Amino acid sequence: MKVEIAKHAGYCYGVERALDLTSQAGKSPDKLIYTLGPIIHNPQVVNRLETNGIHHIDSIDEIDKGTVIIRTHGVEPQVVRKAKAKGLKVVDATCPFVKKAQQCASTLLKEGYDLIIVGERNHPEVVGLLAYAGLNAIVVERPEDLAKLPKEMNKVGVVVQTTQSQENLDAIISGLLATYKQIKVFNTICSATTKRQSAARQLAKKADVMLIVGGKNSANTTRLTQICLEMNPKSYHIETASEIKKSWFNKDDLVGVTAGASTADWILQEVVDSVCSIK
């Protein structure tokens, strides 16, 4: 078998930055270090941080001292204020692209637009965006949701979860244009997301089997899997090499491999090595 890794796969800038900040915090004299929620959506990386003494919490209420690291997806502004009020040291590892989306949401509201967030309602990034909008926003996950929108909106502003697909955004914007006269769109999809999705699509077209490596709780990895399945029915979403099944492959297959933005190089390499070892 031949293995080919997608041109764009694995850690993005935002994830690398967050992990660098977490690593730096881990070297400080303060031994009480926590991430607010998993720092990224990858269980294996989060578990490795746990073994290094960096634990994740679900609420600021769980701790009274130490350092708290804000995860890549960002949090509601009031959470940061609460942490500082408790005397906690705050390290903000929010992805810069997520911060841009938050700023765009605030700008649209100040300009008098009715705000629409294109994304997954329960995703941490979208929850944070809603908070920046003062909950004065509507979440649209897919084009079918447009039928539920109020027709009386005059000025519609749009921001996007950074890991959404361009195709989903285009379909939603097309639907909005058919109903509303004045629309302003900030396309806040991360450029790395677009490149990763495009590279995965191209590789899935020519591969016999496609492996998508990343956390099952990762939105961008799930989206990569959806894209690959559209191109190739023999596409499999796995977290680690241990999930690989020999029955998926034939001896002369071209096996394509891509990975989500939260997938570490060592996890990706273990998958490649495992496939190459199949006889």
GUPA-884510 format. One record per residue (C-alpha): x, y, z; residue in three letters. Coordinates in steps of 0.25 Angstrom, whole numbers, plus 5000, padded with zeros to 4 digits. Layout:
% residues N
XYZALA/...
***
This chain:
% residues 279
500050005000MET/500450144998LYS/500150255008VAL/499950405005GLU/499750515015ILE/498850635011ALA/499650755008LYS/498950835019HIS/498750745032ALA/498850745047GLY/499150865056TYR/498751005052CYS/499351135057TYR/498351155067GLY/498551015073VAL/500051025073GLU/499951165080ARG/499051115091ALA/499950995094LEU/501151085094ASP/500451175104LEU/500051055112THR/501450995112SER/502051135117GLN/501051135128ALA/501450995132GLY/502851045134LYS/502451155144SER/502651135159PRO/501151125160ASP/500750985161LYS/499251005161LEU/499051015146ILE/497650985139TYR/497051005126THR/495551045126LEU/495050935118GLY/495950845109PRO/496950935103ILE/496650875089ILE/495750765085HIS/496750655085ASN/496650555097PRO/498050495095GLN/498650635096VAL/497850675107VAL/498150545115ASN/499650575112ARG/499450705118LEU/498850645130GLU/500050555133THR/500850675133ASN/500050735144GLY/499150835135ILE/497750795138HIS/496450845132HIS/495250895139ILE/493850925135ASP/493551045143SER/494351165150ILE/493551125162ASP/494350995164GLU/495651075168ILE/496051185177ASP/497551205173LYS/498551175162GLY/498651205147THR/497451175138VAL/497651165123ILE/496551205113ILE/496451105103ARG/496551125088THR/495051135086HIS/494951255095GLY/493951285106VAL/492851385110GLU/493451515115PRO/492851505128GLN/493551375131VAL/494951455129VAL/494451565138ARG/494051465149LYS/495351395149ALA/496151525150LYS/495151565162ALA/495551435169LYS/497051475168GLY/497351365158LEU/498451385148LYS/497851375134VAL/498551335121VAL/497751355109ASP/497951255098ALA/496751285090THR/497051265075CYS/497251405069PRO/496351365058PHE/495251335068VAL/495551475074LYS/495351535061LYS/493951475060ALA/493651525073GLN/494051665069GLN/493251655056CYS/492051615064ALA/492151735073SER/492351835061THR/491151785054LEU/490251805067LEU/490851945069LYS/490451975054GLU/489051935057GLY/488951795049TYR/488151675054ASP/489251575056LEU/489251435050ILE/490351335055ILE/490651225045VAL/491151105053GLY/490750995063GLU/489851045074ARG/490550975085ASN/491950985081HIS/492851065091PRO/493251165080GLU/491851195077VAL/491451205091VAL/492451305093GLY/492051385081LEU/490651385086LEU/491151445099ALA/491951555092TYR/490651585085ALA/489951595098GLY/489051485094LEU/488451575083ASN/488751475072ALA/488151365064ILE/488951235061VAL/488751175048VAL/489351035046GLU/488950995032ARG/488051055021PRO/486850985026GLU/486851075038ASP/486651205030LEU/485151175029ALA/485051195044LYS/485651335043LEU/484751465046PRO/484351525032LYS/484351675038GLU/485851685040MET/486351805032ASN/487851795033LYS/488451655034VAL/489951645039GLY/490651505038VAL/491851445045VAL/492351305044VAL/492851195053GLN/494351185049THR/494251035046THR/493051045037GLN/493150995022SER/493051105011GLN/491951025005GLU/491051035017ASN/491251175018LEU/491051205003ASP/489751125004ALA/489251205016ILE/489651345010ILE/488951304997SER/487651275005GLY/487851405012LEU/487951485000LEU/486651434995ALA/485951485007THR/486651615012TYR/487051735005LYS/488251785013GLN/489251685017ILE/490651705023LYS/491551575024VAL/492851565031PHE/493451425026ASN/494151385039THR/494451245034ILE/495951225037CYS/496851215025SER/497551095030ALA/496151025031THR/495851055017THR/497251005012LYS/497050875020ARG/495650845015GLN/496150875001SER/497350785002ALA/496550675008ALA/495450674997ARG/496550664986GLN/497250554993LEU/495950474996ALA/495550484981LYS/496850404977LYS/497050314989ALA/496450174990ASP/496350185005VAL/496350315013MET/496650325028LEU/496250455036ILE/497050465049VAL/496550545061GLY/495650555073GLY/494250505072LYS/493850635079ASN/494550725069SER/493650805060ALA/494650825049ASN/495050685049THR/493650635047THR/493450735036ARG/494650685029LEU/494050545030THR/492750595024GLN/493550655012ILE/494350525010CYS/493150435010LEU/492450524999GLU/493650494991MET/493950344996ASN/493050255003PRO/494250185009LYS/494650295018SER/494850265033TYR/494950365045HIS/495850315055ILE/496550375068GLU/497750275068THR/498450165061ALA/497750065070SER/496450085063GLU/497050045049ILE/496449915043LYS/497249825033LYS/495949795026SER/495849935021TRP/497049925011PHE/497449844999ASN/498949824997LYS/499049924985ASP/498250034991ASP/498650174992LEU/498250215006VAL/498050365008GLY/498250425022VAL/497750565027THR/497650615041ALA/496850715049GLY/497350845054ALA/497550785068SER/498250665064THR/499750655068ALA/500850615059ASP/501150495067TRP/499750435066ILE/499750455051LEU/501050385050GLN/500550265058GLU/499450255048VAL/500350255036VAL/501350155042ASP/500150065046SER/499650065032VAL/501050045026CYS/501249925035SER/499949845030ILE/500349725021LYS/
***
